[in-house]
Amino acid sequence: MPGFEQLCVTVAGSPGPGGPERVALHTAVGGGGPAIVLLHGFPQTHLMWRHVATALAADHTVLCPDLRGYGASDKPADPDGTVYSKRAMAADVVALARELGHERFALVGHDRGALVAFRAGLDHPDAVTRLACLDVLPTADTWEVMRGVTAAVGFHLFLMAQPPGLPERLIGAAPDDFFGHFLDAWTVDPRSIPADVRAAYLEACRGAVPSVVADYRASAGIDLEHDLADRAAGNRLRMPVTVLQQDWGAALGYDAAALWRAWAPDLRHVTLDRGHFMAEEAPEEVVGAIRELMAR
């Protein structure tokens, strides 16, 4: 990522039994101006933002961390199923921004990073000024729409929801096949993830199987509990929100905009005719949507 400094920033770890005291997050930082934090998805690292981040750095300070458990960031053990809660990962992001001098910032997340961003928006509304989520539904809604044979597209959600042991062994036996499947199946234009970038993603995932599984397992446990508690309490996202998605609703039989609007009263929902990795396949459209969000 030209013009970006690569940092290792240590922040307070997750509280509770088994939680690490400190977590080091590998972070690319560039540009100047109001801060925007970009959170990557699965099976990727901060490198997925290489086009978007360099464009936004023209007038924003852009922070691109590897989430805990991914890339070059720390991968703590998860003895009690809480270490990779999105609440803990969101706290990482807020602490990271503060450590780098940003008490308030806009937050953009893709896929797993979007779930972390969503939780940060609910838990830290005084820090997150604007929120964008790319190609995901909140955790509670995701589990509710995954029904019947159409849910096979999300087989990995069910696999990694299983108790510790079997998922890690199965994925660890052929990690390049497993992670590479998603890079291939979810991409409309294969040229958007060139060979060197694909190799970097696979290398990063190969060394992170237990933590990636723990991240997904949390979404079938503690993350779901947190979402359902917020829904029951009527908690909503207070900031302007933009959601960019493929038309998964047409395939799985739900109204994505309506599901998001229940969480985000100030919502702009856009359906894109792109692949899942839209920050790499359609960076100009993603940058445009973020700039529109920043102007709201």
C-alpha positions in Angstrom: 0.0 0.0 0.0 2.1 2.9 -1.3 2.4 5.8 1.1 1.2 3.8 4.1 3.3 3.2 7.2 3.2 -0.3 8.7 2.8 -0.2 12.5 2.4 -2.7 15.3 0.1 -1.2 17.9 -0.5 -2.9 21.2 -3.9 -2.3 22.9 -5.7 -3.6 26.0 -7.0 -7.1 25.4 -10.4 -8.5 26.1 -11.5 -8.7 29.8 -12.8 -11.9 31.5 -11.4 -15.4 32.1 -8.8 -16.4 29.6 -8.7 -13.1 27.8 -5.3 -11.8 26.7 -4.0 -8.8 28.7 -2.7 -7.1 25.6 -3.2 -7.6 21.9 -0.8 -6.4 19.2 -2.5 -5.3 16.0 -0.6 -4.9 12.7 -1.9 -1.7 11.2 -1.3 0.2 7.9 -1.7 4.0 8.4 -1.6 6.7 5.8 -3.0 10.1 4.7 -4.1 13.0 6.8 -7.4 14.6 7.9 -10.5 13.1 9.6 -9.9 9.4 10.5 -11.5 6.5 8.8 -10.8 2.9 10.0 -11.2 0.1 7.5 -11.7 -3.5 8.7 -11.1 -6.4 6.4 -13.2 -9.6 6.0 -12.6 -13.3 5.5 -10.4 -14.8 4.2 -8.3 -11.7 3.9 -6.1 -9.1 5.7 -5.9 -5.3 5.6 -4.4 -5.7 2.1 -8.0 -6.0 0.7 -8.3 -2.2 1.2 -5.2 -1.4 -1.0 -7.2 0.5 -3.7 -9.8 2.1 -1.4 -7.4 3.1 1.3 -5.0 4.9 -1.1 -7.9 6.8 -2.6 -9.3 7.9 0.7 -5.9 8.9 2.0 -6.0 12.0 -0.2 -8.1 13.7 2.4 -8.4 11.3 5.4 -6.2 9.6 7.9 -6.8 5.9 7.0 -6.2 3.1 9.5 -6.2 -0.5 8.2 -5.6 -3.0 10.9 -5.5 -6.8 10.7 -8.2 -7.9 13.1 -7.1 -9.9 16.1 -6.7 -13.5 15.0 -5.9 -12.5 11.4 -2.9 -11.5 9.3 0.1 -10.3 11.3 -1.9 -9.4 14.4 -1.8 -11.4 17.6 -3.8 -14.7 17.6 -4.6 -15.3 21.3 -6.0 -18.7 22.4 -9.7 -18.8 23.1 -10.3 -21.0 26.1 -13.8 -19.8 27.0 -15.3 -18.7 23.7 -15.1 -15.0 24.5 -11.7 -13.9 23.1 -13.0 -13.5 19.6 -16.4 -11.9 20.4 -17.2 -9.0 18.2 -17.5 -7.0 21.4 -13.8 -7.7 22.2 -12.7 -7.1 18.7 -14.6 -3.8 18.5 -13.0 -2.7 21.7 -9.6 -3.4 20.0 -10.5 -1.1 17.2 -11.6 1.8 19.4 -8.5 1.4 21.5 -6.3 1.3 18.4 -7.8 4.5 17.1 -7.4 6.2 20.4 -3.8 5.0 20.7 -3.1 6.7 17.3 -4.8 9.9 18.4 -8.3 9.5 17.2 -11.1 9.7 19.8 -13.8 9.8 17.0 -13.6 8.2 13.6 -15.7 6.8 10.7 -15.7 3.0 10.5 -16.0 0.8 7.4 -16.1 -3.0 7.6 -16.3 -5.8 5.1 -17.7 -9.3 5.9 -16.2 -10.2 9.4 -14.9 -6.7 9.7 -18.4 -5.4 9.1 -19.7 -7.5 12.1 -16.9 -5.9 14.2 -17.9 -2.5 12.9 -21.6 -3.1 13.6 -20.8 -4.1 17.2 -18.5 -1.0 17.6 -21.3 1.2 16.4 -23.7 -0.3 19.0 -21.2 -0.4 21.9 -19.2 2.8 21.2 -21.6 5.4 19.6 -19.6 8.3 21.0 -16.5 7.1 19.1 -18.0 5.9 15.8 -19.3 8.9 13.8 -20.4 7.1 10.7 -20.6 3.4 9.8 -20.4 1.5 6.5 -20.9 -2.3 6.3 -20.1 -4.3 3.1 -21.9 -7.4 2.1 -23.1 -8.8 5.4 -26.1 -9.0 7.7 -26.0 -8.6 11.5 -25.3 -11.9 13.2 -28.8 -12.5 14.5 -30.4 -11.8 11.1 -27.8 -14.0 9.4 -28.8 -17.1 11.4 -32.5 -16.4 10.9 -32.3 -16.3 7.1 -30.1 -19.3 6.6 -32.8 -21.9 6.0 -33.1 -25.0 3.7 -30.9 -26.0 0.9 -30.2 -22.4 -0.1 -28.2 -22.1 3.2 -25.6 -24.4 1.7 -23.9 -21.3 0.4 -23.0 -20.6 4.0 -21.8 -24.1 4.9 -18.6 -22.7 6.5 -20.8 -20.9 9.1 -22.2 -24.2 10.3 -18.8 -26.0 10.1 -17.0 -23.5 12.2 -19.8 -23.2 14.7 -19.0 -26.8 15.9 -17.2 -27.3 19.2 -13.4 -26.9 19.2 -11.4 -29.7 17.6 -13.0 -31.1 14.5 -13.4 -27.9 12.4 -9.7 -27.0 13.1 -8.5 -30.4 12.1 -10.6 -30.5 8.9 -9.6 -27.1 7.7 -6.0 -27.5 8.9 -5.7 -30.6 6.7 -6.2 -28.6 3.5 -6.1 -24.9 4.3 -5.3 -23.6 0.8 -8.2 -25.6 -0.6 -10.6 -24.4 2.1 -9.7 -20.7 2.0 -9.0 -20.7 -1.7 -12.5 -21.9 -2.4 -14.0 -18.7 -1.1 -11.6 -16.5 -2.9 -12.6 -18.2 -6.1 -16.3 -18.8 -5.6 -17.1 -15.3 -4.3 -15.2 -13.4 -7.0 -16.9 -12.3 -10.2 -13.7 -10.9 -11.8 -10.7 -13.1 -10.9 -8.3 -10.4 -12.0 -9.4 -8.3 -9.0 -7.4 -10.6 -6.7 -4.1 -11.1 -8.5 -1.9 -14.1 -7.9 0.5 -12.4 -5.4 -2.4 -11.0 -3.3 -4.2 -14.4 -3.4 -0.9 -16.0 -2.2 -0.6 -13.5 0.6 -4.2 -14.2 1.8 -3.6 -18.0 1.8 -0.4 -17.7 3.6 -2.0 -15.5 6.3 -5.0 -17.9 6.7 -2.7 -21.0 6.7 -1.2 -19.6 9.9 -4.4 -18.6 11.6 -6.8 -21.6 11.4 -7.6 -21.8 15.1 -8.2 -18.1 15.5 -10.3 -17.8 12.3 -12.5 -20.7 13.5 -12.8 -19.1 16.9 -13.9 -15.9 15.3 -16.7 -17.7 13.4 -17.6 -19.9 16.4 -18.2 -16.7 18.4 -20.9 -15.7 15.9 -22.8 -18.9 16.8 -22.5 -18.2 20.5 -21.6 -15.0 22.4 -22.1 -12.7 19.4 -25.6 -14.0 18.8 -26.3 -13.5 22.5 -25.1 -9.8 22.3 -27.2 -9.1 19.2 -30.4 -10.6 20.6 -29.9 -8.7 23.8 -29.6 -5.4 21.9 -32.6 -6.2 19.8 -34.7 -7.0 22.9 -33.5 -3.7 24.5 -34.3 -1.7 21.3 -30.8 -0.6 20.9 -30.1 1.0 17.5 -27.2 2.5 15.5 -27.3 6.3 16.2 -24.9 7.4 13.4 -25.5 7.6 9.6 -25.1 4.1 8.2 -24.4 2.9 4.6 -24.7 -0.7 3.6 -23.5 -2.1 0.3 -24.6 -5.6 -0.6 -25.0 -8.1 -3.3 -28.6 -9.2 -3.8 -28.4 -12.1 -1.4 -32.0 -11.4 -0.4 -33.3 -12.5 -3.8 -31.4 -15.8 -3.5 -32.3 -16.5 0.1 -35.7 -15.0 0.4 -35.4 -11.9 2.6 -35.5 -8.1 2.4 -32.0 -7.0 3.3 -32.8 -3.3 3.4 -35.7 -4.0 5.8 -33.5 -6.1 8.1 -30.8 -3.4 8.2 -33.3 -0.6 8.7 -34.5 -2.2 11.9 -31.0 -1.6 13.3 -30.2 1.7 11.5 -32.8 4.4 11.2 -30.5 6.7 9.2 -29.7 4.1 6.5 -28.6 4.2 2.9 -28.8 0.7 1.5 -27.3 0.0 -1.9 -27.4 -3.3 -3.9 -24.4 -3.8 -6.1 -24.0 -6.1 -9.1 -20.5 -7.2 -8.0 -18.8 -10.0 -6.3 -18.5 -10.4 -2.5 -15.0 -8.8 -2.6 -16.4 -5.5 -3.8 -13.6 -3.3 -2.4 -11.3 -5.1 -4.8 -13.7 -5.6 -7.7 -15.4 -2.2 -7.6 -13.1 0.2 -5.5 -14.4 3.3 -7.2 -18.0 2.5 -6.2 -16.9 1.7 -2.7 -14.9 4.9 -2.4 -17.8 6.9 -3.8 -20.2 5.4 -1.2 -17.8 6.2 1.6 -17.4 9.7 0.5 -21.1 10.1 0.3 -21.4 8.8 3.8 -18.8 11.2 5.1 -20.8 14.1 3.6 -24.0 13.1 5.5 
